[in-house]
Amino acid sequence: MKFFDREDKIKKLQEIRRRSVSEAQFTVITGRRRVGKTELVKHAYCEDDFAYLFVSRKSEADLVTGFVEEMNRVCPNSVSPEIHSIEGFFREVFKIAKSRPITVFIDEFQEFRRVCPSVFSVLQGLWDREHGNVKLNLVVCGSINSLMHEIFMSRREPLYGRQTAFMRVDPFSVKVLKEILRFHKKGYRPEDLLALWTFTGGVAKYVALLMDAGATDPAKMLASAIGEDSFFLEEGKVLLGDEFGKDYSTYFSILSAISRGVTTRNEIEQAVGRQVGGYLTRLEDDYHLVSKRMPFGAKTTRLVRYQIDDPFYRFWFRFIFKYDYMVQMKSFQLLRKIVVRDYPVFSGMALERYFRRKMEEDGRWSRVGSWWDRKGENEIDLIAENELDGTSIACEIKRDRSRIDLDALKAKFAVFAKASGGRWKRAKPDFLALSLEDM
């Protein structure tokens, strides 16, 4: 798949490289795995010869051997092949950068914690002593968010506060997803766009896999995601196993419950069979996989619901993890039938999140959310307001527009306004019916 989007980040990385000629730069890039961090850096510096250092799980000596070869490719005969330590290697990098501008990109930076944790203190010492004297553009990238956050944001860590720029790479926006699908299928249907959003959430690797396979409609996407040797089947285990470590089974059980619609803490604890407060906090604050939802405008946390933020993980836990026994038996046809059976309801929920993301991205609204009452008798799919000009909207969202009753929505809004009080009693929002055709 050709490269899409990221223009602003590319410009920022190129400007950072230009600044590094007169003042050393240390850029940290984070984001979930498969989102396109490495490709972003390579695309930004495609016209430059930069050193690409990938931190794999090798011995320190083997890792340094590869690093030395890469540095000598970029700067011939600059580093002695007799160097076998990380400390010695980085001393040579800073020595090179005293005499010439150089970009060094370190991928999977957090893996140093396993291979050679002393590197963080080594880099701290070198950076603190030499950053004013070198023409170094140092870019480090990591995909285990919890470790990257700890390395650079914890006051106890040597590299705390050393970065000169911090960049987060997010999945493709709704606008870009449309552009990508239009490029591969000019007459795409709204159902195609919803399926692409539901299965990938805009994560670059997943989108590329589907588009390169010609999977541009729901049936082809499902066949590509659930089938023999599919990349998607082990993806959740591969990505989250390192994040969760020995507690992975508890975290997986919590995420599986949430994906099935078990969204309050009490319900989750009943489903999992244990207290989950600490786990939910870490899933939200450290791993950024779940978030709390509160009724729009609520001032109390009593009605909190939890949701999985990443659409791909919602799909993976709802269908692939839940029916892992079918995957192990290679009963792919049966599993696809189950997804097809449940897809209208599941994708209907995805459609609600799609419109919420779309409104968050368009920049018009200062607050976007949904609302429900204590008894669960009244619920509004989407409320958005612009606090500057006083405008607001209330939306009912369904796949099929004919099933939307705007009079019922207005009645629900009256209940919301009464419960919220203040200006909402006087509010005159636009009432919208949103469906597939409005995507």
N, C-alpha and C positions, 0 to 999 in steps of 0.2 A: 504494500500500500504506500502511496506517495505521502510525503510529509505534509501535515496540515497544522495550521494554527501556530500558537506560541510566538507570534511576532514580537510582542512586547518583551517577553523574557529573552528572546534572542538579542534584541537591541540592548537590553540591560547587560547581558553577558559580554557583548562586544564592547560596550562602554567600559565595563570593569576591566577588560583586557587592555584597553587603551590607557586607563588610569594606572595600571600596574607598571607601565614603563617608567613612571616617575615616582610611584609610591606602591609598595607591595600590597596585594589584595588577597584576602582569604575568604572564599565564598563557600557557604554550606548549602547544599541542595537536598531537600527531603521530599517525600511523597510516597504513597503506597507502591508496592512492587507492581511492575507491568505498566505503570502510568506513562512511561516515556522519558524518564530523567536522563538516561545515558544518551538516547538519540537526540534529545534537546541540546546537550553540550556538544556532541559531535557535529550537529547541524550548525550551531552557532560558530564553531571554530573550524568549519570544514575547509576554509581557505588558508588555515594556518597549520604548521607542523607542530603538534603538541604531543606531550608524553602522556600515554594512556596507561595507567597502572591499575590493574584489577586485583583486589585483595581476595584471593581464594584460600581455601583451608589447606594450606601446605605448611611444611616446616619453614621456619624463618629463613634458613639458608636457600631453600628452593625458591621461595618468594623473591628474595633479594636478587638471585641470579636472573630471574625474568625481568625485574625492575632495571637492573643494570643494562641488560640487552636493549630494553626499550629506550632508556636514556641515551645510549650510544647510537641508536638509530636516529634520534632527533639531533643529538649533538655528538657527532662522531669522535670516538676516542676520548670522551670527556670523563668517563668513570672507569676506574680499574676493575677488571673482572676478578681481581683478588679480594674485593670487598664482599663480605658475606653476612654483615649485620645490618639491621634496619637503621641503627644510629649512624653507622658509617656511611650508608647510602644517602641519607637525608643531609648529612654534613656536606657531601659532594654536590647535592642539588642546590643548596644555598650558596656554595662556592661558585657554581656555574652562573647562578642568577646575579652574582655581583658584576659579571662582565658582559652579560647579554640578557635581553628580555626572554622569558620562557614561561610557557603555560604548562602546568602539571595537573592532570585530572586523575584523582584517585577514586575509583568506583568501589562500592560496597565497603566504605571506610569503616563501618562499625565492626567488620570482621577482624580488624586488628585486635579487638578485645580478646578474641580466641587465640590468634596466632602469636601476637607479640604486644601485650598490653602496655609495655614500657614506651611504645612509640608516641603515646599521647604526651608524656613528660618530655620526651626528646623534642617533639615538635614545639611544645610550649617554650622550652629553653631556646631553641634556635630562633623561633619567631620573635620572642621578646628581645633577644640580643641583636638580631640581624634585619628585622623587617624594614628598618629605615635605610638600609644599605643595599638592598637587593631589588632586582626588577622581576619579581616573581608573581605570577598569576596562579595562585593555588586554589583549585576547585575540588571540593570533596563531596561525594554523593553517597547517600545511604538509604536503604529501603526498610530497615527495621526501625520504625518510628520511635519506639520506646528507648532503644539504645542511643540513637542519634540525639534525641532530646536530652538524655542523661549526659552524654559526652559534652554537649555544648551549652546546656542550660542549668546544669547542676553546679552550685558553687563549690562543691567538693572536688570537681574534676579539673585536671590541669588545663584543659583547653577552654574553660568557661570564659566567655566574653572575648575570645581572640578573633572570632570571625568578623570580617568587615561588611559582609552582606549575608543575608539569610533568605533563601528563595524556596518556596513550596510549589511543587508542580501538582496540579489537580487534574482530574479526568476532564475530557473534552466537555465544553459547554453544550447546551441544547442547540444553540445556533450552529456550532461546528459539526455536531452529529448530523444535522440536516444537510450541511454542505458535503460531508463525506458520503452520505447515502445517495444524495443527488448525483455525485460524481460517478458512483458505481451503478446507479439505476435511476435514470432521468425521470421516469414516470412512477416513482415509488408511491405507495399508498400510506396513509396514516398508520395502518396496522403494521406496516413494515418498520416505521420509525418507532412505534411503541415497543415492538419486539426487540429492536436493537438496543433501546434504552433499558428494557427489562432484563435482558440477558447480560449486558456489558456495563451499564452505568456510565458509558463514555470512557472506560479504561482503554488506553491506546492499543495495548497488546491484543486484547480480546476483540476489539473492533477490527484490527488488522487481520486477525486470524479468520474472522467471518467474511470480511470483504474479499480477501485473497482466495477464499474457497468458493466465492460466488454465492455465498449464503446471504441473500438480500430480501428474503421473505421469512415469515415465522416458521414455516415447515422446514425450510433448508437450514435455518439457524438452529432449530431444535435438533435436527439430524446431525449437524456438525458438533453441537455441544454434548449430545448423549449418543455415543456410538463407540465402536471398537477403536481403541488407541486415541480417543479424544483427549486433547490437551486439558479440557475443563474438568475432567472427572476427579483428578487428584489435586486440583489447584488449591482448594481450601486447606487441605492438609499440608501441602508443600509450603504455602505462604504463612500460615498461622502457627505451624508447629514450632518454628524458631521463636516466634513472638511469645508464645505461652509457656514453653518449656514443660516442666513436669506437671503443671496444672492444666494442661491442654484439655483433658477430658471434661473437667468442670466448665471451662470456658465454652467448649463446643456444645455442651448440653444447654447452657444458658442461651447461646446464640440460636441454637436449634429451636428452643421454646419460643423465643421472640419472633423468629421467622414464621412460626405457625399461628401467630396472633396472640400469644401469651405476653402481655405487655406491662402489667403492673408488678411491683416487687413481690407482693404476696402470691400472686399467681405463678410467678417464675419460681419462687421458693417451693411452692407445692409441686410444680412440675419437676424440679431438679432434686428435691428432697433434702435441701440443706440451706443454711443462711447464705445469701449471695451479696450482701451489701458491699463488702470490700471488692468482690469481683466486678460488680457493676461499676464501681467507682474507677477501677483500673481500665475497664473496657472503654469508659468514657474519656478519662483524663490522660491515660498513658498510651492506649492503643488507638484511640479515636475511631472506634468501630461502632459504638452506640451513642445515642444522645437522649436526653430527657425531653419529652414533649409535655407541655403544659397547655391548658386551654388558653386561647388568645386573651391576653389582658389579665390573666389570673395573677393574684398576689399571694397565693398559697400553693404549697407543693403537694397538697393532699391528693390531687387528681393527676399526679405524674404518670405518664406512660413512657415506656422505653421503646426505641426503634433502632433497627440496624440501618445505618446511614448509607452504606455502600449497596447499590442495587444488585451487583453481582453476588455479593455475599448473601443477600436476602434470597436470591434464586438458588444458590449453591446449598445453603443450609435447609431451605424449604424442600428441595427435591433430591439433590444428589446425596447429601449427608443423611437425610432422613431415610432414604431408600438405598443405603450403601450395600445392603445385602443383595439387592438386585444387581448393582454394579459388579459386585464380586462374582455373581453367577452369570454375568454378561447377558442379563435379561433386558437388553436395551430397548427392544421393541415394546415390551410391557411397560417399562418406565416411561417411555415417550407417550404412551397412551394415558398414563396417569397424569403427566404434565398437561396434555391436551385437555383432559377432563377438568382439571382444576385451573387451567389457564385463564378463562374469562374472569373469575373472581380475583386471582392473583394479579393479573395484568390491570384489572380495574383499580386495585390499590396502587399499583405502580403508576397508573395514569394520574392519580391524585398527587403523587410525589413529583411526577414530571412537571405538572403545572406549577407546583410550589417552587421547584427549582427554576423554572422559566421566569416566574415573577421575581424571584430573588436576584436573578441575573440581569433583568432589564433595567435596573437602576431607578425605577419610578417610585418604588414603595419603600417606606422606612421600616415597616413591620409587616411580616407575612406569617400566617399561622392558621390553625384550625381551632374549633371550639366544640366542647361537649359539656353537658351538665352532669351533676353528681350522680343522678340515677341512670344516665345513659339513654334517656328518652329523647333527647334533642342533640343533634350534632350538625355542625356546619363544616363542610369539607375544606373551605378556604376563605379566609378573611385577610384583606390587605388594606393598609392605610398609608396615606402620605401625610405625615404630621405637619408638613410645611404649608400645603395648600388646603388641608382639611378634607380631601377626597378619600373615598373608601369604596371597596367592593366586597360583596359576599357571593360566593360561588357554590353551585352544586355541580359535582363532577361525576359523570357516568360514561361508560363506553358508548351507550346508545342514547342519543339526545332525546328520543321520544319518551324515555323513562324519567325525564327530569320534570319536576313539578315546582315551578317558581313560586306559586302561591304558598306551598308548604315551606319553601325556603324563607319567604318573608315572615311566616309565622314563627319559624325557628329564630330568625333574627330578632323578632320582638321579644322572645324569651331571653335571648342573649343580652339585648339592650337593657332590659329590666334588671337582669342579674348584675350587669356591669355598672349601671348607673352613670352619673355624670354626663359627659358629652355624648355618650352612645345613645342616650334617650332622645337626643335631638338629631342624631346622625341620619343622613339620607343617602345611603350607599346605592351604588348601581348593583342590581341583582343580575348575575350572569349564569347562563347554562353553558358548561364546557364539556365537550365530548371529543371523540377521536378526530372529528373533522376540524377541530379548532387547534390541533397540535401545530 
